Amino acid sequence: MKLIGSYTSPFVRKISVILLEKGITFEFVNEQPYNAINGVAQYNPLGKVPALVTDEGEVWYDSPIIAQYIDLLNAEPPMLPAEPRAALKIRQIEALADGIMDAALVSVREQARPAAQQSETELLRQREKISRGLDTLESYFSDGTLHIDEMNLATVAIACAISYLNFRRVSPGWCVDRPQLVKMVENLFQRESFARTEPPKD
């Protein structure tokens, strides 16, 4: 099994963590989707990471789809509950965490532009998305929808999103007034799967 991705992508990290937690052996193929010659496009026509190539040569892409495929392999521990509605809720929370990752990626790309070409309106729009998303995630821990000591698709996605905020210094005050999120990510960051997938320093 091959995982096609970049070491700095939070979406790729999410899949790497799941594979490691389940003890599934895989080869990591480092491909930069923004290179002039996009090697990812041979696996995903959109040229986006991650992509997963099975031992049979079947290709899966888009991180939520890959995560669901991996869970269908029935390797422990499961990342989704067995009950369909409960699983749907976890996947909705995953989508929210993924949306925070998307907003952070847009912010990083915008800030990489020459200062005179940057849009403060766009940056503010993305910051507001991230803030609203984090507030909602905090509420899921406060109301018991999620628990700080559990490992599932939602909490893995949340931890990868917050790690990316830290890595790219997007929304540096995210932890203020969000104690449940702080505790949850501190728990997950201690796991070997997160230690092994920490993005390289710039």
C-alpha positions as CSV (number, residue, x, y, z in Angstrom):
1,M,0.0,0.0,0.0
2,K,1.3,3.5,-0.9
3,L,0.3,6.8,0.5
4,I,1.0,9.7,-1.9
5,G,1.3,13.0,-0.2
6,S,3.5,15.7,1.3
7,Y,5.0,15.8,4.8
8,T,3.4,19.1,5.6
9,S,-0.2,18.5,4.5
10,P,-2.6,18.1,7.4
11,F,-4.9,16.0,5.2
12,V,-2.1,13.6,4.5
13,R,-1.1,13.5,8.1
14,K,-4.7,12.5,9.1
15,I,-4.4,9.4,6.9
16,S,-0.9,8.6,8.0
17,V,-2.0,8.7,11.7
18,I,-5.0,6.4,11.0
19,L,-2.8,3.9,9.2
20,L,-0.2,3.9,12.0
21,E,-2.9,3.6,14.7
22,K,-4.3,0.6,12.9
23,G,-0.9,-1.0,12.3
24,I,-1.3,-1.1,8.6
25,T,2.0,-1.1,6.7
26,F,2.4,1.5,4.0
27,E,5.0,3.2,1.8
28,F,5.0,7.0,1.9
29,V,5.7,8.6,-1.5
30,N,6.5,12.3,-1.0
31,E,4.9,14.4,-3.8
32,Q,4.5,18.1,-3.8
33,P,1.1,19.0,-5.4
34,Y,2.2,22.6,-6.2
35,N,5.4,21.6,-8.1
36,A,5.5,22.6,-11.8
37,I,5.5,18.8,-12.6
38,N,2.7,17.5,-10.5
39,G,3.4,13.8,-9.8
40,V,0.2,13.6,-7.8
41,A,-2.0,14.0,-11.0
42,Q,-1.2,10.4,-12.1
43,Y,-3.1,9.2,-9.0
44,N,-5.7,12.0,-8.6
45,P,-6.9,13.9,-11.7
46,L,-7.3,17.0,-9.5
47,G,-3.6,16.8,-8.5
48,K,-4.4,17.0,-4.8
49,V,-3.0,14.9,-1.9
50,P,-3.5,12.5,-0.3
51,A,-4.0,9.5,-2.6
52,L,-3.9,5.9,-1.5
53,V,-2.8,3.1,-3.8
54,T,-3.8,-0.4,-2.7
55,D,-1.7,-3.5,-3.1
56,E,-4.1,-4.4,-5.9
57,G,-3.4,-1.1,-7.7
58,E,-6.7,0.5,-6.9
59,V,-6.4,4.3,-6.2
60,W,-8.5,6.2,-3.7
61,Y,-8.3,9.9,-3.2
62,D,-9.7,12.7,-1.0
63,S,-8.9,12.2,2.6
64,P,-12.5,11.5,3.9
65,I,-12.9,8.8,1.2
66,I,-9.5,7.3,2.0
67,A,-10.3,7.3,5.8
68,Q,-13.6,5.4,5.2
69,Y,-11.9,2.9,2.9
70,I,-9.3,2.2,5.6
71,D,-12.0,1.6,8.1
72,L,-13.6,-0.9,5.8
73,L,-10.5,-3.0,6.0
74,N,-11.7,-3.9,9.6
75,A,-8.3,-3.3,11.2
76,E,-8.5,-2.3,14.9
77,P,-9.2,0.2,16.3
78,P,-12.3,1.4,14.3
79,M,-12.3,5.1,13.5
80,L,-16.1,5.3,13.1
81,P,-18.8,3.9,15.3
82,A,-20.9,1.0,14.0
83,E,-24.2,2.8,14.3
84,P,-24.8,4.7,11.0
85,R,-26.2,7.9,12.5
86,A,-23.4,8.1,15.1
87,A,-20.9,7.5,12.3
88,L,-22.5,10.3,10.2
89,K,-22.0,12.7,13.1
90,I,-18.4,11.8,13.4
91,R,-17.9,12.4,9.7
92,Q,-19.7,15.8,9.9
93,I,-17.2,16.8,12.6
94,E,-14.4,15.5,10.4
95,A,-15.7,17.8,7.7
96,L,-15.6,20.7,10.0
97,A,-12.0,20.0,11.0
98,D,-11.2,19.6,7.3
99,G,-12.8,23.0,6.6
100,I,-10.5,24.6,9.2
101,M,-7.5,23.0,7.4
102,D,-8.8,24.4,4.1
103,A,-9.2,27.9,5.6
104,A,-5.7,27.7,7.1
105,L,-4.2,26.6,3.7
106,V,-5.9,29.5,1.9
107,S,-4.5,31.9,4.6
108,V,-1.0,30.5,4.1
109,R,-1.2,30.8,0.3
110,E,-2.6,34.4,0.6
111,Q,0.2,35.4,3.0
112,A,2.8,33.9,0.6
113,R,1.8,36.5,-2.1
114,P,3.7,39.8,-2.3
115,A,2.4,42.1,0.5
116,A,0.9,44.6,-2.0
117,Q,-1.2,41.8,-3.5
118,Q,-2.5,40.3,-0.3
119,S,-6.2,40.7,0.4
120,E,-6.9,41.6,4.1
121,T,-10.6,40.9,3.4
122,E,-9.8,37.3,2.3
123,L,-7.5,36.8,5.3
124,L,-10.2,38.1,7.7
125,R,-12.8,35.8,6.1
126,Q,-10.6,32.8,6.6
127,R,-9.8,33.8,10.2
128,E,-13.5,34.0,11.0
129,K,-14.1,30.6,9.5
130,I,-11.3,29.1,11.7
131,S,-12.6,30.9,14.8
132,R,-16.2,29.8,14.3
133,G,-15.1,26.3,13.5
134,L,-12.9,26.0,16.6
135,D,-15.8,27.4,18.8
136,T,-18.1,24.7,17.5
137,L,-15.5,22.0,18.1
138,E,-15.1,23.2,21.7
139,S,-18.8,23.0,22.1
140,Y,-18.8,19.3,21.0
141,F,-16.5,18.5,23.9
142,S,-18.5,20.6,26.4
143,D,-21.8,19.0,25.5
144,G,-20.5,15.4,25.5
145,T,-20.7,14.8,21.7
146,L,-16.9,14.2,21.8
147,H,-14.6,13.2,24.7
148,I,-11.0,14.4,25.2
149,D,-9.7,10.9,25.7
150,E,-11.2,9.2,22.6
151,M,-9.5,8.3,19.3
152,N,-11.8,8.4,16.3
153,L,-11.9,10.0,12.8
154,A,-13.2,13.3,14.2
155,T,-10.6,13.7,17.0
156,V,-7.8,12.7,14.6
157,A,-8.9,15.3,12.1
158,I,-9.3,18.0,14.8
159,A,-5.8,17.3,16.1
160,C,-4.3,17.5,12.6
161,A,-6.1,20.8,11.9
162,I,-4.8,22.3,15.1
163,S,-1.3,21.0,14.5
164,Y,-1.4,22.7,11.2
165,L,-2.5,26.0,12.7
166,N,0.5,25.7,15.1
167,F,2.9,24.7,12.3
168,R,2.0,27.6,10.0
169,R,1.3,30.1,12.8
170,V,-2.2,30.6,11.6
171,S,-4.6,31.8,14.4
172,P,-1.9,31.8,17.1
173,G,-4.4,32.5,19.9
174,W,-6.6,29.6,19.0
175,C,-6.2,28.0,22.5
176,V,-7.7,31.0,24.4
177,D,-11.0,30.1,26.0
178,R,-11.0,26.6,24.4
179,P,-9.7,24.4,27.3
180,Q,-11.3,21.2,26.1
181,L,-9.6,21.4,22.7
182,V,-6.3,22.1,24.4
183,K,-6.7,19.0,26.6
184,M,-7.7,16.8,23.7
185,V,-4.9,17.7,21.4
186,E,-2.3,17.4,24.2
187,N,-3.5,13.8,24.7
188,L,-3.3,12.9,21.0
189,F,0.0,14.7,20.4
190,Q,1.6,12.3,22.9
191,R,0.8,9.3,20.8
192,E,3.5,7.7,18.7
193,S,1.4,8.1,15.5
194,F,1.4,11.9,15.9
195,A,5.1,12.0,17.0
196,R,6.1,10.0,13.8
197,T,4.1,12.3,11.5
198,E,5.1,15.7,12.8
199,P,5.8,17.9,9.9
200,P,9.4,19.0,9.2
201,K,10.6,22.4,10.5
202,D,10.9,25.0,7.8
